[in-house]
């Protein structure tokens, strides 16, 4: 499925899946590290779920976002 950037502000970016049932969010922590989270609504065909990882740099965060856009980390 396709993803669209739906939110962008002050070190936080969120993408929404085209069916509207999942989002990926990347945000910078005050200590300079990054949080990437995947949130799938209960209404999604696969049911709800939440996955979160902390990484050290922006490159690692972007790699995680790209991987999760290709494959749901909750499956």
C-alpha positions in Angstrom: 0.0 0.0 0.0 1.0 3.6 -0.5 1.9 6.0 2.3 1.4 9.8 2.4 3.1 12.3 4.7 0.2 13.6 6.8 2.0 15.6 9.5 5.3 17.5 9.6 6.4 19.9 12.4 9.4 20.5 14.6 11.3 17.2 14.2 8.1 15.1 13.9 6.9 13.4 10.7 3.9 11.1 10.3 2.9 9.0 7.3 -0.6 7.6 6.9 -1.2 4.4 4.9 -3.7 4.8 2.0 -6.4 2.7 3.7 -6.2 5.1 6.7 -5.8 2.2 9.2 -2.1 2.7 10.0 0.4 5.4 10.7 4.2 5.6 11.1 5.6 8.4 13.1 9.3 9.5 13.4 10.3 12.1 16.0 13.4 13.4 17.5 14.0 13.1 21.2 15.5 15.9 23.3 18.7 13.8 23.7 19.1 13.7 19.9 18.0 10.0 19.5 14.9 9.1 17.4 11.7 7.3 18.1 9.9 5.5 15.3 6.5 4.0 15.9 4.0 2.0 13.9 0.3 2.3 15.0 -2.4 0.1 13.4 -6.1 0.8 14.2 -8.3 -2.0 15.6 -10.5 -1.5 12.5 -7.7 -2.7 10.2 -8.3 -6.1 8.6 -5.3 -7.5 10.6 -6.6 -5.9 13.8 -4.9 -3.3 16.0 -1.3 -3.2 17.0 1.5 -0.9 18.1 5.3 -1.2 17.7 7.9 1.4 18.8 11.7 1.5 18.5 14.4 3.9 19.6 17.4 4.4 17.3 20.6 6.5 17.6 20.5 8.6 14.4 18.3 10.0 11.6 19.7 7.5 9.0 18.7 4.5 11.2 15.2 6.1 11.8 14.7 6.6 8.0 15.8 3.0 7.3 13.3 1.8 9.9 10.5 3.9 8.4 11.3 2.6 4.9 11.3 -1.0 6.1 8.0 -0.6 7.9 6.4 0.9 4.9 7.3 -2.3 3.0 6.3 -4.7 5.7 4.1 -4.3 8.8 6.3 -4.8 11.9 3.5 -6.3 13.9 2.8 -9.3 11.5 
